[in-house]
Amino acid sequence: MKIKFYTIRGCAHCATMEQLCDRAGLPYEKVLVGEEDGCSISMFDFTAAYPNAKGFPYVLLDDEYIGGLVEAAKVFLDKGLVSTKKK
């Protein structure tokens, strides 16, 4: 399973997405969007590549868009990668 998500600085949902991947023990590629130093892609190029994007994180699973944080969490739950039970 290949996970890639686009994020922006200061995004709480993006930070939670990263924690979700870590909790599931899954490797992921995080792509920082913006104009500042250290960003991988400009906002212009991101919106050109993904014109229907509504927010961040913008999550791709095996190169297919699945949604944002909530949709990714549902997929992880359905696949048994994470649980709602507390340890």
Summary of the structure (lengths in Angstrom):
residues: 87
radius of gyration: 13.1
end to end distance: 25.1
largest distance: 42.5
contacts: 219
relative contact order: 0.23
helix: 34%
strand: 23%
